[in-house]
Amino acid sequence: MPVDLLDLDAVSAALRDGPSVLWAETPTNPLLRVADLTALAAVAAAAGAPFVVDNTVATGLLQKPLDFGATASVYSLTKSVSGHSDVLGGAVVTRDDALASAVLAWRTDGGAIPGPFESWLVLRGLKTLDLRITRASANALAVATFLAAHPRVTAVHYPGLAPSAAAVKQMPRGFGPLLSFEVSGTAADADAVVGAARLIVPATSFGGVESSWERRARWPAETAPDSLIRMSCGVEPLDDLLADLSAALAIRPSNTSSSRTRWPLPTPPIDGLHDICPASSARNVSRPTRAPRRAAAAAASHPAWPAPITRTSYTTRRLHDRRFT
Ligand SMILES: Cc1ncc(COP(=O)(O)O)c(C=O)c1O
């Protein structure tokens, strides 16, 4: 039964009916509310229920539920842990040997064994988890602060903006890449903002190196407000993100048919890619001075193809074009 995890009386009352587990998600997706893990662990222990925390949003780098009394924490490895939006996976972390054996047996019987390549992708992502999450968390805090002062934004949800005591205690290293905000106007206004971005990718998943966002209420079962946009900050230069946000927030449904480019971007000429992203081509390294001229020529011959904001952001957009979200 779903209950508000910040309402400990409601949680205790629900546990009186004898559920087999207390399952908590914190920070929550998409409202980023932070529940008090120590308090929830005590309530679960009093009821004799194992306490499981979905730690996907924070990752084990920013929040360690087992240290606050959780029996187990679970992760969608698809998101920040692998970090490149190119693998599906999940993990259960526990110090409880009996539970670990049961999960392993269930996994073996069910056949959900990750392949070697998928496992390698996750392990490769783990090696940069600290770098990525530190940068993405710093970007998210700056973006949340920017949004909180924006005239079109009516609410911002991010644990780092005015951290609760539980957030400070549980997330000492930062508050993660995920935030959400509400824009004034209708769902169509919010859709127009999402569709207007050039750098921030419209996508449902989150936790990748590329910033992404979506209007959550486009999904039928979602209870978030109609104009709520959930954004996952990536590792792009902050100035690029803020520039893209500013431009997207200036868009209204009535002016989306202007010259701004909408998703998906047309594919630029591959020569342009080499010229604008020297690191992607050894060929380019030997002739860097030609890059700006050729890039300008390529852009001019493709008017619908927007000028790159910076090399980094352009590179991430271009790579994203070639991949699923
Ligand atoms: C908090 C949380 N946990 C788990 C999942 C499941 O992720 P996956 O797409 O890997 O099934 C999601 C998906 O959005 C999520 O938001």
PDBQT file of the ligand as one rigid body, heavy atoms in Angstrom, charges set to zero:
ROOT
HETATM    1  C1  LIG A 401      13.733   5.347  -8.669  1.00  0.00    +0.000 C 
HETATM    2  C2  LIG A 401      13.689   4.315  -9.771  1.00  0.00    +0.000 A 
HETATM    3  N1  LIG A 401      14.039   3.045  -9.511  1.00  0.00    +0.000 NA
HETATM    4  C3  LIG A 401      14.013   2.104 -10.477  1.00  0.00    +0.000 A 
HETATM    5  C4  LIG A 401      13.623   2.389 -11.763  1.00  0.00    +0.000 A 
HETATM    6  C5  LIG A 401      13.596   1.290 -12.798  1.00  0.00    +0.000 C 
HETATM    7  O1  LIG A 401      14.579   1.470 -13.760  1.00  0.00    +0.000 OA
HETATM    8  P1  LIG A 401      14.781   0.534 -15.045  1.00  0.00    +0.000 P 
HETATM    9  O2  LIG A 401      14.462   1.413 -16.210  1.00  0.00    +0.000 OA
HETATM   10  O3  LIG A 401      16.208   0.131 -15.036  1.00  0.00    +0.000 OA
HETATM   11  O4  LIG A 401      13.839  -0.609 -14.935  1.00  0.00    +0.000 OA
HETATM   12  C6  LIG A 401      13.252   3.696 -12.080  1.00  0.00    +0.000 A 
HETATM   13  C7  LIG A 401      12.839   4.051 -13.446  1.00  0.00    +0.000 C 
HETATM   14  O5  LIG A 401      12.547   5.166 -13.780  1.00  0.00    +0.000 OA
HETATM   15  C8  LIG A 401      13.287   4.685 -11.065  1.00  0.00    +0.000 A 
HETATM   16  O6  LIG A 401      12.935   5.947 -11.325  1.00  0.00    +0.000 OA
ENDROOT
TORSDOF 0
